[in-house]
């Protein structure tokens, strides 16, 4: 998932634009990510004016790691978006797990955004 023309390859999904700054988007995304089972934050770093954060989620049965990289992109005053890439480290197929993870996390991010907008 990324904005159009952001990554080397066309994204499967175009990222939404949020009506708040990138640091707030990063904080909400982190809240969602760390609420998931077996997720740890690996690191974060600034890349230009953007923030990139890496998380790892371990599979339930065997504990294989999948890495999720999120880059929070500043679009100017009061606007931001993100690029998210999730991948397995072992095996040739993931049976759609990584794509499903990103869709689930984005659904939860949307709920967190709506909750903040409603002041809940």
N, C-alpha and C positions, 0 to 999 in steps of 0.2 A: 504494500500500500504506500502510495506516495502522491505528491502533487503531479500534475501532468508535466512532462519534460524535465522532471527533477533528477531521475535516476538514469543510468545507462540503458536500461531496458524498460519498455512500457509496463506500468503497474497493472496488476489484475484489478485493483480497486483504486479509485481516486480519493485522496484524503479530503475530509471536510475542512472547511475554514471555520475557525472559532472566533468569536467576538470578544476575545481577551488576549492578553500577552502570552508569549511563549513560556515564561517561568510559571505562570499559573497553570497552563496546559501541562507542563512537565510534572508539577506537583499533583494534579488530579490523576494523571496517567500512572504516576508512581503509587498513589493510594490504591488504584485498581490493581496494578501488577502485584504489589506486595500482599494484597488480600487473598491472592490465589494460593492454593496449596503448593508446597515445595518450590517456592520462588524465592530467589535471593538476588539482591542487587550486586552486580560485579564491579562496575566502575562508571564514572561519568567524566566527560571532558568537553571543553568548549572547542568548537570548530568554527572559526570566524565568529559571527554573532549568534550562531546556533549552539544548542546544547545536545550532546549525544549521550545516551545512557544505555548500558548493556545489563540485561537481566538473564538469569538462567532458571529454567524450570526443569526439575527432574521428573522422569516418568514414574508412575505409581508402582508398577510391578518390579522393574529391574533397576530403576534409578538412572537411566540414561539421560544425559543433559541435552536440552534444546536451548539455544541462545536466542534471545529476543533483543534486537537493537532498535531503539527509538531515537529519532532525531527530531527535535522540536525547533520549528522554523519560524523566525520572526518575520511577519509580513508588513511591519510598520505599526504605527500607533494603534493599539487596541485590537490587533488581529494576529492570528498565528495558525499554523497547521503542523502536521507531523508526517514523517516517513517512518514506516515500521517494517522490519524484516525479521522473520522467525525461521530458524533452521535447525535441523538435526545434525548431530556430529557423527553419528554412527548409522550405518545401513544405507541402502540405496533408495528406499521408499519410506515415506512417513504416513501413508494412507490418509492424507489430508489433515493430519493433526495440527500442523503449523498454521495452515490457512484457517482452520476452525478456531484455533486459539486467538488469532488476531481478530477475527470477526466477533468472538465472544468478548474479548477485552474492549473492543471498540463499542460494543453494545453497552457494556458496563460503564465505559467512559461517558457515553451519551447520557446514561441515567445519572451519573455523578454530576455532570454539567447541569442537567435539568434540576436536580436537587439543590444545587448552589443558586441557580437563578430564582428558585422559589423560596430561598431562604430557609430551607429545612435543615 
